[in-house]
């Protein structure tokens, strides 16, 4: 729709205004006519075009009869070379066609366009008709914006988004480009100016920078960038600055801006950011200026996205501690074999935290103001499924999986509400809440993971299963291996017969199987899985009596807590009973996974991880290639 | 989709469970089979049905071969008469079809349905398939809920929603009914129980009550209601109570609940409320119970909705003060003439506030925590348009209109963000922000209103217009009435000639016309109006020099600030120059409005309202019939 602006003209005094190409000026001729006017005629220069609407919609020959709804519509199609170089005048006539006066209008035409990459092809195109709105989906549109949540500096780190200025030229690459294109006379008529403005709310989510010195050509910026004149960048609008004049450079020019996202979408923020550029007209001495033209662009801040196990790894992260040398060596062997990069985080950096999962990333934090923070807020309790389609609804980026207390529990630990709200607000990987509070540590990665598969949905869900565990032990007993020893060579050594005769352990594992089955049913429903998509891994648990009730830990290294590197799996070594020199639990797991083309490497994490209630997956992290699916193509 | 539940059975010990009609029990037969099982057969009672899925989907004749994915699916279609009165057993066979054991399952079947009025016909139907979701639009569905924001008591008022208990039987009528329908044996098997539960977030938005004493028939409740045994109602879930057991009454019974909305939709609340009812199964001594069946219902809390001037009035509200007797009499005459009810709010109640616009309503407040509250937060600055269609998008309830500072202003007053956020969150009357900060009082009703009309869009937008005002005065001068007096008989008396020779007043009004025209352009665009839909009323303003800049007030009573009662308009008497004994401003306004079938009554509000910077509209309120359009039928 063409933007219209109402204008008053006057027979007593000439009116001057600035016209923006592509808009329409409307003049209510009756309202500003001298009393007793009956008709009017119009004269104008060659660059000015007009039409007259009568209430009946009839376009009559000049002079036009004046009616209560006579509206004059003025347009121009060429920019002015100097201020006020175009003109239009209206002559009013009385009853006997005597002239009652001339209303003169002086016009300056300019072109103004605030531009973004609304079609997301990497080029900031001119005046995209969709630049002011956002639409999800493959036929959608709208510019995108990153949250600048990494840190360009290595020491004395702060989040880039927490600094009001640009520190490194590389920081500009974390921002989206926006261009102000103007065309017109060397200077605007006196008193006119350009202003960029954002709302109070938007100022919490975004900052806009521009080069301090203005210049006429975009190439000059590129040149400047190379020279790293970073102090030449100033903030235009953002925190505490909602509106700021920007220079009109004259002639045909482009002024580049860099837009920095400050916040991910959240419960109270849908991710949309609106930036406006207005032309202000002076209103006479002592009166405030009026915005007579506003151009608006919209960005959608990129959601926070997780990468599932089915994506190709790039780099593996693991911490070095004073007791995990052998573990590190096994991980290094595995990663080397796969041909990925291993990044070891040394003690001066991890400060003894073996669960810390990787330095030098963008990151995001939420503060739990009035809430208790618990073990469920750790990120072994935050996983993501591979892409799925559920009842016809597609999740091409997968679904986030977290663990909480039973919804029916009167007490229990939960992931803090601020983190849950944050995860749900990302929208592109709609979360699933599982029940994990039955575990001492309380993480979903203690009973589930995903591995790639060549068939069906291209993955399998692996679940820890005490039933499957008991079946292995019963089978050993039946085959005469009842005296075979679990934990061979370790102080915890115990025979198959002893395990099977422990009624308490059996009752505990029946309870654990119940808990996992509840999650199995949720996962089947929410990921659209069949039983054939799920593999039960033989894992037993034991239950500890905690102050707040019984809670479970893995009885032997929890094989489901594995690291998945393409078709190579790094699995916690279970130390099961040996039959013919081979661990029966490893044999069972290999027989379940190898038919899928997966290769199992069992890694000893017993002392440095298992005994501290974690395993391989808890103690490592994997940077993966991003999904080939672009988040904005989601149908929401 | 049918709800499935995974279940483990065991050859060593019989398993008992409770089955809910309409669900499926799934048993992974391989996982719980004795070692070396090769096949199995199934036996069951007449009320139990089963099927077996093989990986290839083949249904074979018994005994079935056991495969890694042999899953047994159990259903029942009749409720049990006593606990554990149905049975199914699985026999496993070895290589040579020798029996390896029987796994026995005892079953109790019950029917459970938490019900709401999801089709909004006033009846809580049984198990509506859409009860757990919400969909906007004429083909939508979902139960609705009021915010209990009125007060049933007359003295010592508090909002009903701020009280944890039910005070009056009429309060139940502000709540939505929800029914728990159960059918089954007289008692559930030992250890099973029913629990109602909501999330932490939901507990801030809703409370659920039920009669304290349980009874078998819904009529009993009705009986009780009549008896006003109100202390017999207890809160089940709500503030500080997220989960609570509810009684299982046995046999075929209905238990009524009353659901009370506590909060309107807001920036951080989409208005959706979820309530769950679960059946808990005991898990063995010392272990927490597991929810084995959950029924979920969803309500959408009704948005806060305004009524436009085009809706039929019911009652008019006005305050009595020590100086407005004549004004009150005029209003009373007008209201009587129209046949509506007038409610006068006396001084003991209004405490001298003549702008207070009506007692005994539901109301809602927002607290501005860190924001300045200004005159723009008053509700002459909060209006609503009649129904409109804009570029094909329909707003059948109209659009809310508020006034703020120019978006480009570096300083200025705004309606507080919390109120703006609240208004936008209602969604059904998407707001329009106008520029009203140019006025001293700063209210949109100082320059605009809507009146009904028989043609076009069924209404006209009336705008104050200094240009139209000057045209009237110039016309008087031209016709020889230059000496006619404005404000005749009042100390402010001034001639037409004097007004027209005041150059300062002229410059001020040019500025004001600019400000109003900016709003005119916004309203044309956002309400899809043509110039023919707008009528300019002849009103002049004057500008006062305030500390923070120049701001305008009406020069004479602001006729656009009128009360609209059907086709009767109560318009502030302008005290314009008299020609042939009749006020020229009144004549002009009548000539503009009477052709639309509107009747103009001019009401003297000069001393008690105009001099205090308000007029008729600011000093009155109108309760109107609700729109015939139901908000849930909106396409959002």
Contacts between the chains, C-beta under 8 A, distances in Angstrom:
chain1	res1	chain2	res2	distance
A	1	B	391	6.5
A	1	B	525	7.1
A	3	B	525	7.6
A	4	B	521	6.0
A	4	B	524	6.7
A	4	B	525	7.4
A	5	B	517	7.9
A	5	B	521	5.7
A	6	B	517	3.9
A	6	B	518	7.9
A	6	B	520	5.3
A	6	B	521	5.4
A	7	B	517	7.4
A	8	B	467	5.7
A	8	B	510	7.2
A	8	B	513	5.6
A	8	B	514	7.5
A	8	B	517	6.9
A	26	B	531	7.2
A	28	B	467	7.7
A	28	B	531	6.6
A	28	B	536	7.5
A	31	B	465	6.4
A	31	B	467	4.5
A	31	B	468	5.6
A	31	B	471	6.7
A	31	B	536	5.7
A	32	B	467	5.4
A	32	B	471	7.8
A	33	B	471	7.4
A	34	B	474	7.0
A	35	B	471	6.4
A	35	B	474	5.0
A	35	B	475	3.7
A	35	B	477	8.0
A	35	B	478	4.7
A	35	B	479	7.8
A	36	B	475	7.2
A	36	B	478	6.4
A	53	B	531	7.7
A	55	B	532	6.1
A	69	B	531	5.8
A	69	B	532	5.3
A	71	B	531	5.1
A	195	B	408	5.1
A	197	B	407	5.6
A	197	B	408	5.2
A	199	B	407	7.3
A	200	B	417	6.2
A	201	B	417	7.2
A	242	B	410	7.7
A	243	B	407	7.8
A	243	B	408	5.6
A	243	B	409	7.1
A	243	B	410	5.5
A	267	B	268	5.5
A	268	B	267	5.5
A	268	B	268	4.9
A	276	B	407	6.5
A	276	B	408	8.0
A	278	B	407	7.5
A	278	B	408	5.0
A	280	B	408	6.3
A	283	B	511	5.4
A	283	B	514	5.8
A	284	B	507	5.7
A	284	B	510	6.9
A	284	B	511	6.1
A	286	B	550	5.9
A	287	B	511	4.5
A	287	B	543	8.0
A	287	B	550	5.9
A	288	B	406	7.3
A	288	B	409	7.0
A	288	B	438	7.6
A	288	B	549	6.4
A	288	B	550	7.7
A	289	B	408	7.6
A	290	B	406	7.5
A	290	B	514	5.5
A	290	B	515	7.2
A	290	B	518	5.9
A	291	B	406	6.3
A	291	B	407	7.1
A	291	B	408	4.8
A	291	B	518	7.5
A	294	B	407	7.6
A	391	B	1	6.5
A	406	B	288	7.3
A	406	B	290	7.5
A	406	B	291	6.3
A	407	B	197	5.5
A	407	B	199	7.3
A	407	B	243	7.7
A	407	B	276	6.5
A	407	B	278	7.5
A	407	B	291	7.1
A	407	B	294	7.6
A	408	B	195	5.1
A	408	B	197	5.2
A	408	B	243	5.5
A	408	B	276	8.0
A	408	B	278	5.0
A	408	B	280	6.3
A	408	B	289	7.6
A	408	B	291	4.8
A	409	B	243	7.1
A	409	B	288	7.0
A	410	B	242	7.7
A	410	B	243	5.6
A	417	B	200	6.2
A	417	B	201	7.2
A	438	B	288	7.6
A	465	B	31	6.4
A	467	B	8	5.7
A	467	B	28	7.7
A	467	B	31	4.5
A	467	B	32	5.3
A	468	B	31	5.5
A	471	B	31	6.7
A	471	B	32	7.8
A	471	B	33	7.3
A	471	B	35	6.4
A	474	B	34	7.0
A	474	B	35	5.0
A	475	B	35	3.7
A	475	B	36	7.3
A	477	B	35	8.0
A	478	B	35	4.7
A	478	B	36	6.4
A	479	B	35	7.8
A	507	B	284	5.7
A	510	B	8	7.2
A	510	B	284	6.9
A	511	B	283	5.3
A	511	B	284	6.1
A	511	B	287	4.5
A	513	B	8	5.5
A	514	B	8	7.5
A	514	B	283	5.8
A	514	B	290	5.5
A	515	B	290	7.2
A	517	B	5	7.9
A	517	B	6	3.9
A	517	B	7	7.4
A	517	B	8	6.9
A	518	B	6	7.9
A	518	B	290	5.9
A	518	B	291	7.5
A	520	B	6	5.2
A	521	B	4	6.0
A	521	B	5	5.7
A	521	B	6	5.4
A	524	B	4	6.7
A	525	B	1	7.1
A	525	B	3	7.6
A	525	B	4	7.4
A	531	B	26	7.2
A	531	B	28	6.6
A	531	B	53	7.7
A	531	B	69	5.8
A	531	B	71	5.1
A	532	B	55	6.1
A	532	B	69	5.3
A	536	B	28	7.5
A	536	B	31	5.7
A	543	B	287	8.0
A	549	B	288	6.4
A	550	B	286	5.9
A	550	B	287	5.9
A	550	B	288	7.7
